[in-house]
Amino acid sequence: MSEELEQPSEDLVEKAKVNRAAARGFIGRIILFFNQVIAELKKVNRPTFQELRNYTGVVLGFVVVVMVIIFGLDFIFGKGIIWLYTFFATK
């Protein structure tokens, strides 16, 4: 008994957590998980309509910019490949 008192308190906390987890059955752990998920979701702040509109606009703008960049690179590389094939095919 005296050996347990000499150990740091962190070990006792960890041991208590393990014992508590082992005491719960499979269903108890699942219920605990969902209770913790619900508790975390209650902490979430939903954006206002104005924020949602702004974020949507930013995302759509970014997607359009990336589409233009990819289209441009595809067009340039496509023209370059066609030029290479026609250049070496005529020789």
Secondary structure by P-SEA (a helix, b strand, c coil): ccccccccaaaaaaaaaaaaaaaccaaaaaaaaaaaaaaaaaabbbbcaaaaaaaaaaaaaaaaaaaaaaaaaaaaaaaaaaaaaaaaaac
